[in-house]
Amino acid sequence: MSPATYKTVEEIKALRVRVDALVQEMNNDGESSEGPKDSDGDHLYGLARYQATVSLMEAKMWLGKMLEGLGNPFPPELADKAKKE
């Protein structure tokens, strides 16, 4: 991959904001009244919604890794708070 194909830090950050907005939309409690009417459809819908949300969160994480690859450090305030043993 040539450097000319890289996105800029600003472009990647903008993509992360857009992906995060989609995650928030998927997690919105005010769901539409449209949706499956039977239990099989409910299960499939719920599974698909869960997987779509996970995939969006993974996309945001990988965009963050792209930022790290461009030398943009991970913000310390977002680091895990668990104590290392």
N, C-alpha and C positions, 0 to 999 in steps of 0.2 A: 504494500500500500504506500503510495507516495504521499509526502507531506501535504500536497495540494488537495488531497481528498479529506483531510482532517477538518472537523468543525472547530470553530473557535470556542473558547471558554464561555463567551457570552451566548453563543448559539446553543451550547449544551445546557447551560443553566436555564435558558428559556424553554428548552425541551423538557427539562425536569419539572419546571413549573406547570407546563401543560399536562404532563403525565400525572403529577400530583393532583391537579384539578380533576382529572378523570377518576383517580382513586377516590377522591372525596365524593364525586358524583355517584360512584358505585356504592359507597357506604352511606349515602343519604338515606335517612329514615323515612322520608316522605316519598315512598315508592309509588309508582303509578298503579292505578287500579287494574291496568291490563296485566295479564299473566295467565299462567296455566290454571285450569279449573279442576283437574283431577290429580290424584296423589302421585301418579307416575310422573306427570308433567311438573308437579311441584318439586319432586326430588331432582329431576334433570335440570330444571331451572336453577334450583339452589346450588347444585354442584357446579353448573356452568358459571353462575355468578361468582361463586367462590374462586374458581380457577381463573376467571378473567381478572378479578381483583388481585390475586397473588401474582399473576403475570405482569400486571401494571406495576406492582410494587417492586418486582424484580427488574423491570425496565428502568425504573427510577434509580435502583441500586447500581445497575450496570452503567447508567449515564454518569453516576457519581464516580465509578471506577474510571471512566473515560477522563473525567476531570483530573483525577489523581494521576493518570498516565500523562496528562499534559502539564504536570507539575503543580496543580492547584491542590494545596493540602486539605485534608479532611478537617472540618471545623472541630476543635476540641470540645466545644460546648455540646456537640451532638454525639460525642463518644459514649460508649457504654459506661454505666455508673457502677457496675458490679465490681466487687473487690477481687483481685487476682489472688489465688491461693499459692 
